[in-house]
Amino acid sequence: MGVSLFDRIKRPIMLTSDGAAVSEMVAPIVNGLTALKTHADSQGRDGSLTIAAYANLVLHYLPQVKQRFRTEYPNVHIRLLARTHREMIQMTKSGEVDLALSTPQSVPDPALEIVELFTSSTMMLTPPDTNC
């Protein structure tokens, strides 16, 4: 630019009057870039998430998951809803919930994307003296 921005003779190094003028001119640009980076970093880290699941999951398992998620994404509001399988299907299709945690459907629904998270076994428990 043909101007001296810093006076390097004095210690500590200081801005010259031209340097101070340039600093004032670029400050809005730097601040705008900082705001843009902050905005870009926050994308996907705020908003809301509504999850439907069986009552057992909502009451006993999802609160711990919700707490861990909240640590990572403190600006995301999470709503947990205890619903039946039929209600979860309807709410997912209508967009009332963002996702549902349910058992597999006997006939897959092409309007839904289904991802198997895990398989589980059901056991029967009885007292030791029962003849089952």
C-alpha positions in Angstrom: 0.0 0.0 0.0 3.0 2.2 0.2 2.5 3.3 3.8 4.1 2.2 7.0 1.7 0.6 9.4 4.0 -0.1 12.3 6.8 1.9 13.9 9.3 -0.9 14.5 12.0 1.4 16.0 10.2 1.9 19.3 9.7 -1.0 21.6 7.0 -2.2 21.9 6.1 -2.0 18.3 3.3 0.6 17.8 0.9 1.4 15.0 1.7 4.5 13.0 -1.1 7.0 12.3 -1.6 5.3 8.9 -1.7 2.0 10.7 -4.3 3.2 13.1 -6.4 4.5 10.2 -6.2 1.1 8.4 -7.0 -0.7 11.6 -10.2 1.4 12.0 -11.2 0.6 8.3 -10.7 -3.1 8.6 -12.2 -3.5 12.1 -15.8 -4.0 10.7 -14.5 -6.6 8.3 -12.7 -8.5 11.0 -15.7 -8.3 13.3 -18.0 -9.4 10.5 -15.8 -12.4 9.8 -15.8 -13.3 13.5 -19.6 -13.1 13.6 -19.8 -15.2 10.5 -17.5 -17.9 12.0 -19.5 -17.9 15.2 -22.7 -18.3 13.2 -21.3 -21.1 11.1 -20.0 -22.9 14.2 -23.4 -22.7 15.8 -25.3 -24.1 12.8 -26.9 -27.4 13.9 -26.1 -26.6 17.5 -29.3 -24.8 18.4 -32.9 -25.5 17.9 -35.2 -28.2 19.1 -35.5 -32.0 18.9 -38.6 -33.9 19.6 -38.3 -37.7 20.3 -41.1 -40.1 20.7 -40.5 -43.5 22.4 -42.1 -46.1 24.6 -42.7 -45.0 28.1 -40.0 -47.3 29.5 -37.4 -45.7 27.4 -38.6 -42.1 28.1 -38.7 -42.7 31.9 -35.6 -44.9 32.4 -33.1 -44.6 29.6 -33.5 -41.4 27.6 -33.0 -38.9 30.5 -29.3 -39.9 30.8 -28.9 -39.7 27.0 -30.6 -36.3 27.0 -28.2 -35.0 29.7 -25.1 -36.2 27.7 -26.5 -34.6 24.6 -27.2 -31.4 26.4 -23.6 -31.2 27.5 -22.5 -31.2 23.9 -25.4 -29.1 22.5 -26.6 -26.8 25.3 -28.7 -24.7 23.0 -30.8 -27.6 21.7 -34.2 -28.0 23.5 -35.0 -31.7 23.7 -38.6 -32.9 24.2 -39.3 -36.6 25.1 -42.7 -38.0 24.5 -44.0 -41.4 25.7 -46.2 -42.8 23.0 -47.6 -46.1 21.7 -46.2 -47.6 18.5 -49.2 -46.4 16.4 -48.9 -42.9 17.8 -45.2 -42.8 17.0 -45.8 -43.8 13.4 -48.5 -41.2 12.9 -46.4 -38.4 14.6 -43.3 -39.3 12.6 -45.3 -39.2 9.3 -46.9 -35.9 10.2 -43.6 -34.3 11.3 -44.8 -33.8 14.9 -41.7 -35.6 16.0 -38.1 -35.6 14.6 -37.6 -39.2 15.4 -39.2 -42.2 17.1 -37.7 -45.1 18.9 -39.9 -48.1 18.4 -40.0 -51.8 17.6 -39.8 -52.9 13.9 -43.0 -52.8 11.9 -44.3 -56.1 10.5 -44.8 -54.4 7.1 -42.2 -51.7 6.3 -43.7 -48.3 5.5 -42.1 -46.6 2.5 -42.9 -43.2 3.9 -40.5 -43.8 6.8 -36.8 -44.3 7.0 -36.2 -47.1 9.4 -32.7 -47.7 11.0 -32.1 -50.7 13.3 -30.2 -49.4 16.3 -29.9 -52.7 18.2 -31.6 -56.0 18.8 -32.8 -57.1 22.2 -34.0 -60.3 23.8 -37.0 -60.7 26.0 -36.7 -63.0 29.0 -39.1 -64.5 31.4 -38.2 -64.4 35.1 -39.8 -66.6 37.7 -39.1 -67.6 41.3 -36.8 -70.7 41.5 -39.6 -73.1 42.7 -41.9 -72.5 39.7 -42.3 -75.3 37.2 -42.1 -73.6 33.9 
